[in-house]
């Protein structure tokens, strides 16, 4: 009897998704899949010793490729005019610092008057 009563307390209507647009499926830029970009990535990570180059309060991040995912990041982003394959425009970042840098750059770009 109690089990039947609890079953009746469930909502009778399914949860309705009110979003009007689904997020686009994320795909990699074709440029990032080329052999030249892969060589650039390897050169950037190698130059950094496979260790995150983020420096905060004068201390460099300790994360390395042996325990973390590392990204070859463009210091000046490609869409802001940064050289796509110049190793001098690359830095090795761990996932958390890459996300932080990307978020800051996106916020800066969006705040820019058009």
N, CA, C and O atoms as a printed pandas DataFrame, in Angstrom:
     atom_number atom_name residue_name chain_id  residue_number  x_coord  y_coord  z_coord
0              1         N          UNK        A               1    0.819   -1.193    0.000
1              2        CA          UNK        A               1    0.000    0.000    0.000
2              3         C          UNK        A               1    0.869    1.265    0.000
3              4         O          UNK        A               1    0.613    2.189   -0.773
4              5         N          UNK        A               2    1.892    1.312    0.860
5              6        CA          UNK        A               2    2.764    2.492    0.921
6              7         C          UNK        A               2    3.507    2.661   -0.401
7              8         O          UNK        A               2    3.658    3.781   -0.890
8              9         N          UNK        A               3    3.970    1.555   -0.979
9             10        CA          UNK        A               3    4.704    1.610   -2.242
10            11         C          UNK        A               3    3.840    2.207   -3.353
11            12         O          UNK        A               3    4.315    3.027   -4.139
12            13         N          UNK        A               4    2.607    1.807   -3.417
13            14        CA          UNK        A               4    1.683    2.325   -4.429
14            15         C          UNK        A               4    1.437    3.814   -4.216
15            16         O          UNK        A               4    1.317    4.558   -5.189
16            17         N          UNK        A               5    1.360    4.264   -2.970
17            18        CA          UNK        A               5    1.136    5.678   -2.677
18            19         C          UNK        A               5    2.336    6.507   -3.119
19            20         O          UNK        A               5    2.161    7.584   -3.689
20            21         N          UNK        A               6    3.551    6.025   -2.867
21            22        CA          UNK        A               6    4.753    6.753   -3.266
22            23         C          UNK        A               6    4.854    6.852   -4.786
23            24         O          UNK        A               6    5.298    7.871   -5.314
24            25         N          UNK        A               7    4.452    5.821   -5.473
25            26        CA          UNK        A               7    4.494    5.847   -6.927
26            27         C          UNK        A               7    3.576    6.947   -7.459
27            28         O          UNK        A               7    3.881    7.572   -8.474
28            29         N          UNK        A               8    2.481    7.179   -6.795
29            30        CA          UNK        A               8    1.536    8.200   -7.234
30            31         C          UNK        A               8    2.048    9.615   -6.997
31            32         O          UNK        A               8    1.521   10.564   -7.577
32            33         N          UNK        A               9    3.067    9.772   -6.152
33            34        CA          UNK        A               9    3.610   11.105   -5.868
34            35         C          UNK        A               9    4.552   11.606   -6.959
35            36         O          UNK        A               9    4.875   12.793   -6.991
36            37         N          UNK        A              10    4.996   10.727   -7.847
37            38        CA          UNK        A              10    5.887   11.150   -8.931
38            39         C          UNK        A              10    5.172   12.133   -9.854
39            40         O          UNK        A              10    3.952   12.069  -10.003
40            41         N          UNK        A              11    5.916   13.032  -10.466
41            42        CA          UNK        A              11    5.286   13.954  -11.412
42            43         C          UNK        A              11    4.684   13.180  -12.583
43            44         O          UNK        A              11    5.240   12.180  -13.038
44            45         N          UNK        A              12    3.588   13.641  -13.039
45            46        CA          UNK        A              12    2.905   12.947  -14.133
46            47         C          UNK        A              12    3.422   13.400  -15.501
47            48         O          UNK        A              12    3.234   12.705  -16.500
48            49         N          UNK        A              13    4.065   14.554  -15.542
49            50        CA          UNK        A              13    4.610   15.051  -16.795
50            51         C          UNK        A              13    6.131   14.961  -16.762
51            52         O          UNK        A              13    6.743   15.206  -15.722
52            53         N          UNK        A              14    6.745   14.613  -17.884
53            54        CA          UNK        A              14    8.212   14.579  -17.903
54            55         C          UNK        A              14    8.775   15.992  -17.796
55            56         O          UNK        A              14    8.066   16.969  -18.041
56            57         N          UNK        A              15   10.044   16.097  -17.432
57            58        CA          UNK        A              15   10.710   17.392  -17.353
58            59         C          UNK        A              15   10.831   17.950  -18.766
59            60         O          UNK        A              15   11.248   17.247  -19.687
60            61         N          UNK        A              16   10.471   19.190  -18.926
61            62        CA          UNK        A              16   10.476   19.834  -20.235
62            63         C          UNK        A              16   11.749   20.653  -20.398
63            64         O          UNK        A              16   12.091   21.459  -19.532
64            65         N          UNK        A              17   12.448   20.447  -21.505
65            66        CA          UNK        A              17   13.661   21.205  -21.817
66            67         C          UNK        A              17   13.242   22.491  -22.518
67            68         O          UNK        A              17   12.728   22.447  -23.635
68            69         N          UNK        A              18   13.460   23.648  -21.866
69            70        CA          UNK        A              18   12.996   24.928  -22.394
70            71         C          UNK        A              18   14.043   25.667  -23.239
71            72         O          UNK        A              18   13.795   26.775  -23.714
72            73         N          UNK        A              19   15.201   25.048  -23.417
73            74        CA          UNK        A              19   16.217   25.719  -24.242
74            75         C          UNK        A              19   15.724   25.809  -25.679
75            76         O          UNK        A              19   15.152   24.856  -26.208
76            77         N          UNK        A              20   15.948   26.950  -26.301
77            78        CA          UNK        A              20   15.485   27.135  -27.678
78            79         C          UNK        A              20   16.536   26.674  -28.680
79            80         O          UNK        A              20   16.212   26.367  -29.828
80            81         N          UNK        A              21   17.775   26.627  -28.255
81            82        CA          UNK        A              21   18.832   26.197  -29.175
82            83         C          UNK        A              21   19.811   25.292  -28.443
83            84         O          UNK        A              21   20.233   25.591  -27.326
84            85         N          UNK        A              22   20.157   24.223  -29.058
85            86        CA          UNK        A              22   21.161   23.311  -28.502
86            87         C          UNK        A              22   22.550   23.862  -28.821
87            88         O          UNK        A              22   22.743   24.476  -29.870
88            89         N          UNK        A              23   23.516   23.650  -27.929
89            90        CA          UNK        A              23   24.875   24.083  -28.236
90            91         C          UNK        A              23   25.404   23.334  -29.460
91            92         O          UNK        A              23   25.082   22.164  -29.669
92            93         N          UNK        A              24   26.201   24.007  -30.249
93            94        CA          UNK        A              24   26.785   23.381  -31.431
94            95         C          UNK        A              24   27.771   22.301  -31.015
95            96         O          UNK        A              24   28.439   22.419  -29.988
96            97         N          UNK        A              25   27.856   21.268  -31.806
97            98        CA          UNK        A              25   28.814   20.203  -31.551
98            99         C          UNK        A              25   30.211   20.773  -31.773
99           100         O          UNK        A              25   30.478   21.408  -32.793
100          101         N          UNK        A              26   31.100   20.538  -30.804
101          102        CA          UNK        A              26   32.445   21.089  -30.892
102          103         C          UNK        A              26   33.300   20.227  -31.817
103          104         O          UNK        A              26   33.365   19.007  -31.663
104          105         N          UNK        A              27   33.948   20.870  -32.771
105          106        CA          UNK        A              27   34.850   20.179  -33.682
106          107         C          UNK        A              27   36.158   20.949  -33.747
107          108         O          UNK        A              27   36.187   22.167  -33.577
108          109         N          UNK        A              28   37.236   20.222  -33.994
109          110        CA          UNK        A              28   38.556   20.852  -34.083
110          111         C          UNK        A              28   38.696   21.581  -35.413
111          112         O          UNK        A              28   38.196   21.122  -36.441
112          113         N          UNK        A              29   39.383   22.725  -35.383
113          114        CA          UNK        A              29   39.693   23.431  -36.624
114          115         C          UNK        A              29   40.561   22.522  -37.481
115          116         O          UNK        A              29   41.426   21.815  -36.962
116          117         N          UNK        A              30   40.335   22.536  -38.780
117          118        CA          UNK        A              30   41.149   21.706  -39.679
118          119         C          UNK        A              30   42.629   22.040  -39.544
119          120         O          UNK        A              30   43.492   21.167  -39.645
120          121         N          UNK        A              31   42.904   23.317  -39.315
121          122        CA          UNK        A              31   44.296   23.769  -39.177
122          123         C          UNK        A              31   45.000   23.051  -38.023
123          124         O          UNK        A              31   46.205   22.804  -38.087
124          125         N          UNK        A              32   44.252   22.719  -36.975
125          126        CA          UNK        A              32   44.854   22.070  -35.813
126          127         C          UNK        A              32   45.136   20.587  -36.038
127          128         O          UNK        A              32   45.780   19.946  -35.208
128          129         N          UNK        A              33   44.663   20.045  -37.142
129          130        CA          UNK        A              33   44.848   18.636  -37.435
130          131         C          UNK        A              33   45.966   18.381  -38.445
131          132         O          UNK        A              33   46.212   17.233  -38.818
132          133         N          UNK        A              34   46.640   19.433  -38.886
133          134        CA          UNK        A              34   47.694   19.284  -39.891
134          135         C          UNK        A              34   48.997   18.794  -39.257
135          136         O          UNK        A              34   49.208   18.910  -38.050
136          137         N          UNK        A              35   49.855   18.249  -40.103
137          138        CA          UNK        A              35   51.172   17.813  -39.648
138          139         C          UNK        A              35   52.011   18.973  -39.150
139          140         O          UNK        A              35   52.788   18.826  -38.206
140          141         N          UNK        A              36   51.856   20.137  -39.788
141          142        CA          UNK        A              36   52.622   21.315  -39.363
142          143         C          UNK        A              36   52.237   21.742  -37.950
143          144         O          UNK        A              36   53.096   22.092  -37.141
144          145         N          UNK        A              37   50.932   21.709  -37.660
145          146        CA          UNK        A              37   50.485   22.101  -36.322
146          147         C          UNK        A              37   50.951   21.077  -35.288
147          148         O          UNK        A              37   51.357   21.454  -34.189
148          149         N          UNK        A              38   50.900   19.810  -35.619
149          150        CA          UNK        A              38   51.355   18.771  -34.689
150          151         C          UNK        A              38   52.845   18.936  -34.384
151          152         O          UNK        A              38   53.267   18.753  -33.243
152          153         N          UNK        A              39   53.641   19.280  -35.398
153          154        CA          UNK        A              39   55.078   19.527  -35.186
154          155         C          UNK        A              39   55.278   20.756  -34.306
155          156         O          UNK        A              39   56.140   20.761  -33.426
156          157         N          UNK        A              40   54.470   21.813  -34.547
157          158        CA          UNK        A              40   54.543   23.029  -33.720
158          159         C          UNK        A              40   54.224   22.689  -32.271
159          160         O          UNK        A              40   54.918   23.134  -31.357
160          161         N          UNK        A              41   53.179   21.904  -32.061
161          162        CA          UNK        A              41   52.772   21.507  -30.713
162          163         C          UNK        A              41   53.909   20.763  -30.006
163          164         O          UNK        A              41   54.242   21.071  -28.861
164          165         N          UNK        A              42   54.488   19.806  -30.681
165          166        CA          UNK        A              42   55.584   19.034  -30.085
166          167         C          UNK        A              42   56.772   19.934  -29.746
167          168         O          UNK        A              42   57.407   19.755  -28.707
168          169         N          UNK        A              43   57.074   20.900  -30.618
169          170        CA          UNK        A              43   58.191   21.824  -30.366
170          171         C          UNK        A              43   57.904   22.697  -29.139
171          172         O          UNK        A              43   58.800   22.940  -28.329
172          173         N          UNK        A              44   56.670   23.166  -28.999
173          174        CA          UNK        A              44   56.299   24.019  -27.858
174          175         C          UNK        A              44   56.393   23.225  -26.562
175          176         O          UNK        A              44   56.981   23.701  -25.590
176          177         N          UNK        A              45   55.829   22.031  -26.533
177          178        CA          UNK        A              45   55.869   21.205  -25.321
178          179         C          UNK        A              45   57.296   20.793  -24.974
179          180         O          UNK        A              45   57.678   20.786  -23.804
180          181         N          UNK        A              46   58.075   20.452  -25.987
181          182        CA          UNK        A              46   59.467   20.046  -25.763
182          183         C          UNK        A              46   60.285   21.194  -25.189
183          184         O          UNK        A              46   61.057   20.998  -24.250
184          185         N          UNK        A              47   60.120   22.399  -25.752
185          186        CA          UNK        A              47   60.851   23.571  -25.266
186          187         C          UNK        A              47   60.546   23.835  -23.789
187          188         O          UNK        A              47   61.409   24.293  -23.040
188          189         N          UNK        A              48   59.302   23.539  -23.379
189          190        CA          UNK        A              48   58.879   23.767  -21.993
190          191         C          UNK        A              48   59.265   22.607  -21.079
191          192         O          UNK        A              48   59.003   22.650  -19.877
192          193         N          UNK        A              49   59.878   21.584  -21.635
193          194        CA          UNK        A              49   60.236   20.424  -20.823
194          195         C          UNK        A              49   59.006   19.627  -20.412
195          196         O          UNK        A              49   59.001   18.990  -19.359
196          197         N          UNK        A              50   57.959   19.658  -21.240
197          198        CA          UNK        A              50   56.692   18.965  -20.942
198          199         C          UNK        A              50   56.153   19.341  -19.563
199          200         O          UNK        A              50   55.684   18.491  -18.806
200          201         N          UNK        A              51   56.233   20.640  -19.257
201          202        CA          UNK        A              51   55.745   21.165  -17.975
202          203         C          UNK        A              51   55.009   22.477  -18.229
203          204         O          UNK        A              51   55.432   23.292  -19.049
204          205         N          UNK        A              52   53.911   22.667  -17.520
205          206        CA          UNK        A              52   53.112   23.888  -17.658
206          207         C          UNK        A              52   53.990   25.116  -17.411
207          208         O          UNK        A              52   54.785   25.140  -16.471
208          209         N          UNK        A              53   53.842   26.125  -18.254
209          210        CA          UNK        A              53   54.649   27.349  -18.139
210          211         C          UNK        A              53   53.936   28.480  -17.414
211          212         O          UNK        A              53   54.467   29.590  -17.356
212          213         N          UNK        A              54   52.759   28.240  -16.862
213          214        CA          UNK        A              54   52.008   29.283  -16.155
214          215         C          UNK        A              54   52.791   29.703  -14.922
215          216         O          UNK        A              54   53.232   28.862  -14.139
216          217         N          UNK        A              55   52.960   31.007  -14.755
217          218        CA          UNK        A              55   53.667   31.544  -13.588
218          219         C          UNK        A              55   52.692   32.436  -12.829
219          220         O          UNK        A              55   52.093   33.353  -13.391
220          221         N          UNK        A              56   52.550   32.148  -11.546
221          222        CA          UNK        A              56   51.664   32.932  -10.689
222          223         C          UNK        A              56   52.400   33.259   -9.400
223          224         O          UNK        A              56   52.909   32.366   -8.723
224          225         N          UNK        A              57   52.452   34.544   -9.063
225          226        CA          UNK        A              57   53.171   35.022   -7.869
226          227         C          UNK        A              57   54.629   34.569   -7.894
227          228         O          UNK        A              57   55.206   34.231   -6.861
228          229         N          UNK        A              58   55.217   34.569   -9.096
229          230        CA          UNK        A              58   56.619   34.216   -9.251
230          231         C          UNK        A              58   56.917   32.728   -9.178
231          232         O          UNK        A              58   58.084   32.339   -9.169
232          233         N          UNK        A              59   55.896   31.891   -9.126
233          234        CA          UNK        A              59   56.097   30.442   -9.016
234          235         C          UNK        A              59   55.498   29.764  -10.250
235          236         O          UNK        A              59   54.344   29.994  -10.612
236          237         N          UNK        A              60   56.313   28.929  -10.879
237          238        CA          UNK        A              60   55.851   28.206  -12.068
238          239         C          UNK        A              60   55.025   26.976  -11.668
239          240         O          UNK        A              60   55.329   26.298  -10.687
240          241         N          UNK        A              61   53.999   26.715  -12.434
241          242        CA          UNK        A              61   53.120   25.561  -12.202
242          243         C          UNK        A              61   53.946   24.270  -12.240
243          244         O          UNK        A              61   54.874   24.144  -13.039
244          245         N          UNK        A              62   53.607   23.332  -11.386
245          246        CA          UNK        A              62   54.342   22.072  -11.267
246          247         C          UNK        A              62   53.814   20.970  -12.173
247          248         O          UNK        A              62   54.442   19.917  -12.279
248          249         N          UNK        A              63   52.678   21.180  -12.830
249          250        CA          UNK        A              63   52.053   20.087  -13.593
250          251         C          UNK        A              63   52.885   19.712  -14.822
251          252         O          UNK        A              63   53.363   20.572  -15.561
252          253         N          UNK        A              64   53.040   18.403  -15.013
253          254        CA          UNK        A              64   53.832   17.875  -16.126
254          255         C          UNK        A              64   52.984   16.919  -16.963
255          256         O          UNK        A              64   51.866   16.563  -16.589
256          257         N          UNK        A              65   53.539   16.514  -18.096
257          258        CA          UNK        A              65   52.818   15.617  -18.988
258          259         C          UNK        A              65   52.670   14.217  -18.419
259          260         O          UNK        A              65   51.816   13.458  -18.877
260          261         N          UNK        A              66   53.477   13.857  -17.434
261          262        CA          UNK        A              66   53.388   12.505  -16.872
262          263         C          UNK        A              66   52.105   12.308  -16.071
263          264         O          UNK        A              66   51.642   11.177  -15.920
264          265         N          UNK        A              67   51.527   13.388  -15.557
265          266        CA          UNK        A              67   50.314   13.254  -14.743
266          267         C          UNK        A              67   49.160   14.135  -15.203
267          268         O          UNK        A              67   48.067   14.046  -14.643
268          269         N          UNK        A              68   49.372   14.983  -16.205
269          270        CA          UNK        A              68   48.339   15.929  -16.636
270          271         C          UNK        A              68   48.320   16.076  -18.142
271          272         O          UNK        A              68   49.313   15.812  -18.820
272          273         N          UNK        A              69   47.178   16.501  -18.657
273          274        CA          UNK        A              69   47.073   16.816  -20.073
274          275         C          UNK        A              69   47.642   18.211  -20.285
275          276         O          UNK        A              69   47.303   19.146  -19.560
276          277         N          UNK        A              70   48.506   18.343  -21.278
277          278        CA          UNK        A              70   49.113   19.632  -21.582
278          279         C          UNK        A              70   48.649   20.124  -22.950
279          280         O          UNK        A              70   48.391   19.331  -23.855
280          281         N          UNK        A              71   48.550   21.440  -23.081
281          282        CA          UNK        A              71   48.116   22.073  -24.316
282          283         C          UNK        A              71   49.226   22.985  -24.823
283          284         O          UNK        A              71   49.885   23.670  -24.040
284          285         N          UNK        A              72   49.426   22.990  -26.127
285          286        CA          UNK        A              72   50.283   23.993  -26.757
286          287         C          UNK        A              72   49.351   25.154  -27.080
287          288         O          UNK        A              72   48.503   25.054  -27.966
288          289         N          UNK        A              73   49.514   26.240  -26.363
289          290        CA          UNK        A              73   48.615   27.385  -26.463
290          291         C          UNK        A              73   49.298   28.517  -27.210
291          292         O          UNK        A              73   50.501   28.734  -27.062
292          293         N          UNK        A              74   48.527   29.237  -28.011
293          294        CA          UNK        A              74   49.054   30.422  -28.687
294          295         C          UNK        A              74   49.017   31.596  -27.703
295          296         O          UNK        A              74   47.954   31.931  -27.181
296          297         N          UNK        A              75   50.154   32.213  -27.453
297          298        CA          UNK        A              75   50.239   33.366  -26.549
298          299         C          UNK        A              75   49.310   34.459  -27.061
299          300         O          UNK        A              75   48.455   34.951  -26.325
300          301         N          UNK        A              76   49.480   34.835  -28.322
301          302        CA          UNK        A              76   48.541   35.736  -28.997
302          303         C          UNK        A              76   47.680   34.816  -29.854
303          304         O          UNK        A              76   48.175   34.195  -30.794
304          305         N          UNK        A              77   46.403   34.730  -29.534
305          306        CA          UNK        A              77   45.529   33.787  -30.207
306          307         C          UNK        A              77   45.477   34.044  -31.709
307          308         O          UNK        A              77   45.619   35.179  -32.164
308          309         N          UNK        A              78   45.272   32.980  -32.464
309          310        CA          UNK        A              78   45.249   33.069  -33.928
310          311         C          UNK        A              78   44.215   34.082  -34.403
311          312         O          UNK        A              78   44.487   34.859  -35.319
312          313         N          UNK        A              79   43.042   34.084  -33.798
313          314        CA          UNK        A              79   42.002   35.016  -34.245
314          315         C          UNK        A              79   42.301   36.463  -33.875
315          316         O          UNK        A              79   41.635   37.380  -34.354
316          317         N          UNK        A              80   43.299   36.667  -33.025
317          318        CA          UNK        A              80   43.729   38.023  -32.691
318          319         C          UNK        A              80   44.981   38.418  -33.472
319          320         O          UNK        A              80   45.596   39.445  -33.186
320          321         N          UNK        A              81   45.356   37.599  -34.461
321          322        CA          UNK        A              81   46.500   37.925  -35.308
322          323         C          UNK        A              81   47.789   37.241  -34.921
323          324         O          UNK        A              81   48.834   37.552  -35.491
324          325         N          UNK        A              82   47.757   36.326  -33.979
325          326        CA          UNK        A              82   48.962   35.604  -33.569
326          327         C          UNK        A              82   49.420   34.628  -34.638
327          328         O          UNK        A              82   48.604   34.035  -35.344
328          329         N          UNK        A              83   50.726   34.466  -34.751
329          330        CA          UNK        A              83   51.298   33.549  -35.740
330          331         C          UNK        A              83   50.952   32.115  -35.358
331          332         O          UNK        A              83   51.241   31.673  -34.246
332          333         N          UNK        A              84   50.338   31.401  -36.279
333          334        CA          UNK        A              84   49.835   30.059  -35.998
334          335         C          UNK        A              84   50.942   29.039  -35.755
335          336         O          UNK        A              84   50.776   28.153  -34.916
336          337         N          UNK        A              85   52.064   29.138  -36.464
337          338        CA          UNK        A              85   53.092   28.103  -36.381
338          339         C          UNK        A              85   54.436   28.618  -35.885
339          340         O          UNK        A              85   55.457   27.952  -36.063
340          341         N          UNK        A              86   54.449   29.793  -35.264
341          342        CA          UNK        A              86   55.688   30.356  -34.713
342          343         C          UNK        A              86   55.846   29.835  -33.286
343          344         O          UNK        A              86   55.013   30.115  -32.424
344          345         N          UNK        A              87   56.903   29.083  -33.040
345          346        CA          UNK        A              87   57.125   28.500  -31.715
346          347         C          UNK        A              87   57.245   29.599  -30.651
347          348         O          UNK        A              87   56.903   29.375  -29.489
348          349         N          UNK        A              88   57.727   30.779  -31.042
349          350        CA          UNK        A              88   57.829   31.893  -30.099
350          351         C          UNK        A              88   56.446   32.368  -29.649
351          352         O          UNK        A              88   56.330   33.021  -28.612
352          353         N          UNK        A              89   55.404   32.053  -30.406
353          354        CA          UNK        A              89   54.036   32.426  -30.035
354          355         C          UNK        A              89   53.334   31.263  -29.331
355          356         O          UNK        A              89   52.106   31.250  -29.245
356          357         N          UNK        A              90   54.083   30.303  -28.835
357          358        CA          UNK        A              90   53.489   29.156  -28.157
358          359         C          UNK        A              90   53.923   29.064  -26.714
359          360         O          UNK        A              90   55.023   29.477  -26.347
360          361         N          UNK        A              91   53.041   28.514  -25.904
361          362        CA          UNK        A              91   53.378   28.222  -24.508
362          363         C          UNK        A              91   52.689   26.930  -24.117
363          364         O          UNK        A              91   51.609   26.615  -24.617
364          365         N          UNK        A              92   53.310   26.195  -23.236
365          366        CA          UNK        A              92   52.776   24.924  -22.755
366          367         C          UNK        A              92   51.955   25.203  -21.497
367          368         O          UNK        A              92   52.468   25.759  -20.525
368          369         N          UNK        A              93   50.664   24.810  -21.521
369          370        CA          UNK        A              93   49.784   25.033  -20.369
370          371         C          UNK        A              93   49.060   23.745  -19.994
371          372         O          UNK        A              93   48.688   22.958  -20.864
372          373         N          UNK        A              94   48.866   23.537  -18.703
373          374        CA          UNK        A              94   48.053   22.421  -18.234
374          375         C          UNK        A              94   46.586   22.752  -18.527
375          376         O          UNK        A              94   46.257   23.888  -18.870
376          377         N          UNK        A              95   45.722   21.767  -18.393
377          378        CA          UNK        A              95   44.309   21.952  -18.752
378          379         C          UNK        A              95   43.654   23.090  -17.970
379          380         O          UNK        A              95   42.915   23.888  -18.547
380          381         N          UNK        A              96   43.913   23.175  -16.670
381          382        CA          UNK        A              96   43.238   24.215  -15.880
382          383         C          UNK        A              96   43.737   25.617  -16.250
383          384         O          UNK        A              96   42.940   26.551  -16.333
384          385         N          UNK        A              97   45.033   25.770  -16.469
385          386        CA          UNK        A              97   45.553   27.085  -16.840
386          387         C          UNK        A              97   45.193   27.437  -18.286
387          388         O          UNK        A              97   44.992   28.611  -18.598
388          389         N          UNK        A              98   45.110   26.443  -19.167
389          390        CA          UNK        A              98   44.673   26.701  -20.537
390          391         C          UNK        A              98   43.226   27.195  -20.534
391          392         O          UNK        A              98   42.892   28.140  -21.248
392          393         N          UNK        A              99   42.369   26.559  -19.735
393          394        CA          UNK        A              99   40.977   26.989  -19.632
394          395         C          UNK        A              99   40.856   28.393  -19.068
395          396         O          UNK        A              99   40.058   29.194  -19.553
396          397         N          UNK        A             100   41.647   28.694  -18.044
397          398        CA          UNK        A             100   41.631   30.022  -17.428
398          399         C          UNK        A             100   42.075   31.088  -18.428
399          400         O          UNK        A             100   41.443   32.139  -18.538
400          401         N          UNK        A             101   43.149   30.822  -19.151
401          402        CA          UNK        A             101   43.656   31.782  -20.130
402          403         C          UNK        A             101   42.644   31.985  -21.256
403          404         O          UNK        A             101   42.400   33.114  -21.682
404          405         N          UNK        A             102   42.058   30.886  -21.737
405          406        CA          UNK        A             102   41.067   30.973  -22.819
406          407         C          UNK        A             102   39.849   31.771  -22.372
407          408         O          UNK        A             102   39.343   32.602  -23.126
408          409         N          UNK        A             103   39.374   31.528  -21.156
409          410        CA          UNK        A             103   38.229   32.260  -20.614
410          411         C          UNK        A             103   38.528   33.748  -20.523
411          412         O          UNK        A             103   37.698   34.573  -20.905
412          413         N          UNK        A             104   39.709   34.098  -20.019
413          414        CA          UNK        A             104   40.086   35.518  -19.893
414          415         C          UNK        A             104   40.167   36.194  -21.257
415          416         O          UNK        A             104   39.705   37.323  -21.426
416          417         N          UNK        A             105   40.759   35.498  -22.233
417          418        CA          UNK        A             105   40.880   36.071  -23.576
418          419         C          UNK        A             105   39.513   36.264  -24.214
419          420         O          UNK        A             105   39.262   37.281  -24.861
420          421         N          UNK        A             106   38.631   35.290  -24.032
421          422        CA          UNK        A             106   37.283   35.397  -24.597
422          423         C          UNK        A             106   36.526   36.558  -23.955
423          424         O          UNK        A             106   35.831   37.300  -24.648
424          425         N          UNK        A             107   36.654   36.722  -22.635
425          426        CA          UNK        A             107   35.993   37.823  -21.948
426          427         C          UNK        A             107   36.544   39.166  -22.406
427          428         O          UNK        A             107   35.787   40.120  -22.588
428          429         N          UNK        A             108   37.858   39.242  -22.593
429          430        CA          UNK        A             108   38.484   40.477  -23.071
430          431         C          UNK        A             108   37.983   40.816  -24.476
431          432         O          UNK        A             108   37.660   41.966  -24.773
432          433         N          UNK        A             109   37.924   39.796  -25.329
433          434        CA          UNK        A             109   37.488   39.994  -26.710
434          435         C          UNK        A             109   36.028   40.455  -26.757
435          436         O          UNK        A             109   35.679   41.325  -27.555
436          437         N          UNK        A             110   35.186   39.882  -25.915
437          438        CA          UNK        A             110   33.763   40.248  -25.901
438          439         C          UNK        A             110   33.527   41.634  -25.336
439          440         O          UNK        A             110   32.546   42.288  -25.690
440          441         N          UNK        A             111   34.412   42.092  -24.461
441          442        CA          UNK        A             111   34.264   43.414  -23.851
442          443         C          UNK        A             111   34.738   44.532  -24.774
443          444         O          UNK        A             111   34.437   45.706  -24.558
444          445         N          UNK        A             112   35.484   44.146  -25.804
445          446        CA          UNK        A             112   36.029   45.117  -26.752
446          447         C          UNK        A             112   34.897   45.785  -27.534
447          448         O          UNK        A             112   34.015   45.087  -28.033
448          449         N          UNK        A             113   34.896   47.104  -27.654
449          450        CA          UNK        A             113   33.857   47.768  -28.453
450          451         C          UNK        A             113   34.019   47.414  -29.928
451          452         O          UNK        A             113   35.135   47.281  -30.432
452          453         N          UNK        A             114   32.889   47.266  -30.605
453          454        CA          UNK        A             114   32.945   46.912  -32.029
454          455         C          UNK        A             114   32.662   48.101  -32.914
455          456         O          UNK        A             114   32.670   47.975  -34.138
